[in-house]
Amino acid sequence: MRKQNYFKENKIEHIDYKDVDTLKKFLTSHSRIQSRKRSSVPSKFERQLALAIKRARFLGLLPYVSR
């Protein structure tokens, strides 16, 4: 059984870089972006997610690395 798409379930069409709580769900414990296999996010949302995470990191909303 496949995991459902988080963004389709919650009716999110655009991923916002200011929504840090949602972005944290797709980061590993070391603040790396999870792979598509683990997060089960389609490629369209994966690209938006990666861009949003990178923008949030640049603005200091998310850490680049956590130990």
NORGI-V974040 format. One record per backbone hydrogen bond with DSSP energy under -0.5 kcal/mol. CO is the residue of the C=O (numbers start at 1). NH is the residue of the N-H. If there is no record, write none. Layout:
# NORGI-V974040
co:CO nh:NH
co:CO nh:NH
This chain:
# NORGI-V974040
co:4 nh:6
co:5 nh:9
co:6 nh:10
co:7 nh:12
co:8 nh:11
co:11 nh:13
co:14 nh:16
co:16 nh:19
co:18 nh:20
co:19 nh:23
co:20 nh:24
co:21 nh:25
co:22 nh:25
co:23 nh:26
co:24 nh:27
co:26 nh:34
co:28 nh:31
co:30 nh:66
co:32 nh:28
co:35 nh:39
co:36 nh:40
co:42 nh:46
co:43 nh:47
co:44 nh:48
co:45 nh:49
co:46 nh:50
co:47 nh:51
co:48 nh:52
co:49 nh:53
co:50 nh:54
co:51 nh:55
co:52 nh:56
co:53 nh:57
co:54 nh:58
co:55 nh:59
co:56 nh:61
co:56 nh:62
co:57 nh:60
